[in-house]
Amino acid sequence: MTATITEVKKFWDDRPCNVRHSSKDIGTKEYFDEVERKKFKAEPHILKFTEFSKWEGKKVLEIGCGLATVGANFAFNGADYTGVELSEESLALAKKRFAVFEQEGKFYSGNAEELSSFVPVETYDLIYSFGVIHHSPHPEKIISEIKKYMNENSVLKIMLYAKDSWKNYMIESGLDQPEAQYGCPIANTYTKQEVINLLDGYEVLSIEQDHIFPYQVEPYKKGEYIKQPWFDSMPPEMFRTLEKNLGWHLLITAKLK
């Protein structure tokens, strides 16, 4: 039986994504800076995928802003930023981050499956959602709602978990789990064809696969980047080939048909 949106919300309220990426006092500049450094160190492909500087002076809507690590970078690069978040705990930290760094942005709390019921419908240049939609009980509803905020020039950039991936094979073997914290209620995975099926009514411009987390977990929690021995012994070009073919993240760019 599929988990409810209430269960999903409780999971992320109990421990917002990346909230433990820093040992500094939560809500301080030092805390947010460390969270950002750790996130982009572990997931450097985000920087290329977002193309922050491209959205200067443009309207950006992020579905599932979390702690606004990415959102703050959109704003820093001059975007007119709006963030949406299901978890009230995450949203509080997102607002705190913008306040601490004296940035401007708009924030809305709610279930993105019902986006147009709480976010004013207007056209955005970019709709961005990284690692969020696959946690919804009804991802297709979010995809349908997003259309209301796009025109023929709008760009949709999302990340969904890859079914044909190293991590998913480890999960299926009982050797890993979808998220750092145990018990994630929903973590859907997709083949590239299933992504195309989900994005009905969209023209999928590209689907790229990336990201295998190579570090030992316990040292990583302490800020130490020590690779697993099997990845440490692997030549960089071999590891990148593995990421491009068996990465956990499907990086998808689309427009309306």
Order of alpha helices (4+ residues) and beta strands (2+ residues): alpha-alpha-alpha-beta-alpha-beta-alpha-beta-beta-alpha-beta-alpha-beta-alpha-beta-alpha-alpha-alpha-beta
